[in-house]
Amino acid sequence: MTLRSGRNFTRGQLPWEATVKSCIPVVLLVLIIALVPTLTLAQNVPATSSRIASSQESPSSDTTLDEHRAREWGLQPEEWARYRQLMQGSLGIHSPNLDPLTALGIEARTDEERRHYAELQVQAEARRVEKTLAYQRAYDAAWQRLYPTLQRVDLAGTSSTGNGDLSSVRLAVFVKEGCPPCEQRVRQLQAEGAAFDLYMVGSRQEDARIRQWATRVGIDPDKVRERAITLNHDGGRWLSIGVQGDLPAVVREVNGQWLRL
């Protein structure tokens, strides 16, 4: 049967049925387009959630690390936070390698704070020295077992000599900062015309630290240039020679043994 519209229909098929069938592909296409943003959003949710979770975990991780470091130095979290703040300012620029106790002690706000950090530092230093000495004893024992006939200590520029006045003997002088007797002893040796190699214990390999100390003590630059006096980092030498006692220490080698003068 042919209608006026010119469209052809099969037998038994109504006109509206053909119209519906022809619209189905269009409807499906519209539905697919509408669903695409939803599917994309669903795929992005896990990644976004992961980034949020990661950003939330990072501050917590930093806090835990700071608390651990504070405990290592015997500090409270708020003290560690102040140390970090101080090192971001002029103190950190002038002395970037300061340990927390020194930094907090230098910038102490009261005498009580200063005493507190000084005591903490003395305790920490005592523990460090004890561990160092324990290892040195183990090292000495190992050396004796493995190389009993070899000389272990060799301080550059220091030689064994016979008896005589100080001007003819090369000495090794061990000093440290904040030690008035050390300064007095070095001034005395220089006045007596002694030739010596000065080793600063605890210099942290900072050349400026030794130069400032030498300037304050009044070491003659001409004697340094002529190498009558040399300025050196200790680098563990004080422990290695096995001499007992406090600093300052003036020593010389006699028959392979280091003797204190």
ABEGO torsion letter per residue (X at the ends): XBBAAGBBBBBGBBAAAAAAAAAAAAAAAAAAAAAAAAAAAAAAAAAAAAAAAAAAAAAAAAAAAAAAAAAAAGBBAAAAAAAAAAAABAAAAABAABBAAAAAAAABABAAAAAAAAAAAAAAAAAAAAAAAAAAAAAAAAAAAABAABBABBBBGBBBBBBEBAAABBBBBBBBBGBAAAAAAAAAAAAAGBBBBBBBBGAGGBAAAAAAAAAAAGBBAAAAAAGABBBBBAGGAAAAAGBBEBOBBBBBBBGGBBBBX
